[in-house]
Amino acid sequence: MDASTRFEFMAETFRIMTGQMAPGKDAPAAGDSLSYEDRQLMWQNWLHKYGGCMNAAVLAADRVLLEDHS
C-alpha cells in the first residue's frame, strides 16, 4: 500500500471512529467539524492510542490483497 492509500485508509478509519475528518482532509463547510487545530490534536491522540493496531491492519490488508489466489 503506498503512502497516499495508507493515509486514506487511516483517515477513513479515524472518521468512522470519531466522526471527524483527519487533518489534511477537507472538513465539510456546513458541518459540526472541529477546528483544524482540534482535529490535529484529536488525530495525534487517536494515533497514540490506536496507531499500533492501525499499522497491523494496514500490514494485514497488504498481505491479504497481495496474496496470489491462483
Secondary structure, 3 states (H helix, E strand, C coil): CCHHHHHHHHHHHHHHHHCCCCCCCCCCCCCCCCCHHHHHHHHHHHHHHHHHHHHHHHHHHHHHHHCCCC
